[in-house]
């Protein structure tokens, strides 16, 4: 069975003091042998949080990266810099990057390739807008985003990539997909990966749900057979809520996963 992964995306929140305080609360209470746990602070807090996490079972992740190793790219951060700060994970293609900063599928592909080449575990975000869902284009959108991200995946160990399904209409809105909607999208993603990367990669790949995941809805979402964890936004800034989500992920290990 795939080990669930719960990752907290802190977005543009928390000073160094606030980040340090939150990490101290998370250590112990959010560590689990049954769940892989990660936090993704802003760039300014990566080194500080990384130092505080040493010796714990919580991994460090970044919220973005640039695909070049070095150079005149003001404001960007390279994969090697992230690794040097202690990062194991990196979020790629979050809907907020796509919406607010014009990130394209081609850019996502280059970032994914850079992460894979530098030993970082990518969390690749995909998902449809409300207009696309209402227009019956959910699968069309997911196919386009997956095709773009995995355009040059030959030679990769694709089973080690994490995909996060984040319906854009459910991020920061208080709305979230129903368990049935989440399962339907996750199953589609796994089937697509199977066709593109092979059945072994599809079976190994963990697919997170992201979109207003909180302490109240995590358990039922994580019980779905193809939901392998959560990419958590606002709730990851509260130690008790994040801990509840981690516990729900641990409890989901008893779910029945049926593969046809």
N, C-alpha and C positions, 0 to 999 in steps of 0.2 A: 504494500500500500504506500502511496505517496505521502511523504511527511508534509503536513500543512505548514505554510509560511505566513506569518502576520507581520506586515511592515508598516511602520508609522511614518507618514509623510508630514513633516512639521511645516512645510511650505515656508512662507516668509513670516515666521513667528519666533520669538524667544531671543533674548539677549544671552550673553555667555552665562551670566549668573542664573537666569531662569532655566536655561538648558541644563546646567549643572545640577540644579535642584531637582528637575524632572528626572534626570538619569538616576540620581540617587534613590528616588522613589521607585523607579522601574526595576532597578537591580534587586534580584531576589523575588519580588512579587510577580514579575513578568517573565521569569526564566522557567523553561519547561523542557524536559527531555523529549516530550512528545511533539513539540512545536518548534519550528525555526522562527526566531524573532529578530527583527531588525528595526532600527530607527534611522531616519533620514533627515538630519538637521540641515539648516542652511549652511552654505560654504563657510561662513565665519565661525561656526561652532564645531566644525568637523574634528579638528585636532584636539580640542578640549574634550569633546564627548568621547572621542576615540580613546584618549588616555583614561578617562573614567570607566570605560567599558572593559578595559584590560582585565582578564581573568574571569569575566562573566560569560554567560552563554548568549548574550544579546550582540548581534552583529551591527556594524556600522555601514550605512549606505549614503549615497549622495543623491541629489534631486535632478542632476543633469550632468552632462560632460560635453566637451568638444572633441571632434574626431582627429584633430592634428596633435602630434606629439609635443610640439612647441612652436613658437613663432610669434609674429606680430598680430596677435588676435586679442586685442584689448577687452578685458572683462570676461574672458573664457578660462576654463579650467580643463586641463588635459587628463587622460586616464592615469598616467603615471603620477600626477599630483594627487589624485584621489587615492591611489594605492598607497602613496607615501604617507597620507594622513590616516591610513588604517582602514580605508573602505574595502568592503567585500562586495557590496551591491551598488547598483546605480539605476535610478529611474530614468527611463527613456520614453520620449513621446507623450508625456502627460498632456491631457486635453487642454490644460491651461497654457502649456508651451505652444501647442498648435494654435489655440484661439488668440492669445494675446501677443505672441511673438512670431507668428507666421511660420511655425515649424511644419515642414512638409514631410510626406512619406519618404521622399528621397533623403532628407536630412536624418530622419529616424534610422534609415538603413545604414547610413555612414556612421552614426553614433553606435548602433548595435554592433557593427563590424569592429569598431575601435574597442568597445568594451570586451568583446570576445577575444580580440588579439592581445589584450592586456590582462587577462585573467580575472576580470570583474564579472560578477553575476548580474546580467541585465534584467530589469523588470520593465518589459515593453508594454506600454499602455495603448489600448485601442478601445473604441466605443463610438456609438452613434449619438447624434443630436436628437432632440425631441421631434423636429421636423422630419428627420430621416426615419425615425421609428413610426411616427404617425403616417408617413408615406409608404410604409411597408418596405423600406430600404435598409433595414438593419443588417441583414446578411450581406447585402451588396457592399455596404460600407465596411463591414468587418473584413470581407474578402479583399477589398482594395487596400486597406491598411496592412493586413497581413502580407499580401503580395509585395507591397512596397518594402516593408521591414525585412522580409526574408528573401529579398531578390538575389542576394549573393551568399546564401547559406551553405553552399557546398563545402564540405570539409569541417563544418562546425559540429560540435556535440550538442545538437538542438535540444535534447532532453534536459540540458542544464539551464536553458533559458526559462525565465518566468514570464508569463503573459498575464497582464492585469486587464480584465474586462471592466471598463468604467463607463457606463452609459452617461454621456455628458449631461443629460437632463436630470441626473440624480446626484450631481456633485455640488455640494454646498447648498442644496435646495431643501434639504429635509425629506425629499422624496427618495425612494430607492426602488429598484426593480423588485417585483415579487419573486419569491423563491423559484416559481415556475419559469419566469422570464429569465432569471439568472442562469438556471440550469440549461434552458434551451440555447442561450448564447454560448455558454461554456462548452456544451456538447458540440455545437457547430464548430467552435474554434479547434477543439481536439480532433474532430474529423478532418478539418482543413490541414492541420499539422500532419496528420497521418498520411494524407495524400501527397503533401509536399516533402516531408522529412522522413516518412516511414512510420510504421506501427509502433516500433520500439520507442522512438522519440516521443510520439504522441502519448503513449502510456506513461512515460517517465515525466513528461512536462507538467509542471504545476501551474494551474491557472487560478489566479486570485480574482475575487470580486472586489471592486472599488466603487463607491458611490453612496455616500452618507451611511457608511457602516457605523453602527453604534452598539452600545451595550445591550440595547433592547432587541435589535433585529439580527445580531450576529449569529446566534445559535441556529435559527431556522435556515439562514442562508448557507451556513457552513455544513449543514446536514445534507445538502444536495450532492449527488454522487460525483459531479465533475467540478465542484467548487473546492479548491485546494488551499484556501486561506483567504486573507483579506489585505487590501491596500487601504489603510485607514488614514483619514484626514483629520478633521477637528477632534475626534474622540481620542486620537493618539496624544493629544496635549494634556490629557487628564489621566493620571496614573491609574485611578480606580477603574475608569471606563476601558482603558487599554488592557488592563489586567483581566477584566471580564471577557473581553474579546479573545484574548489568548487562551483563557480557560475553555471558552466555547470551541475554539479550534482543537484543543486537546480532546475534548469530549467527542468531537466529530470523528475521531479515529475509530469509533465503534460502528460507524455507518456502513451500510451494505453498498458496495460499489459493483454495479453490474456492467459488464462489457460484452457487447455483442459483436 
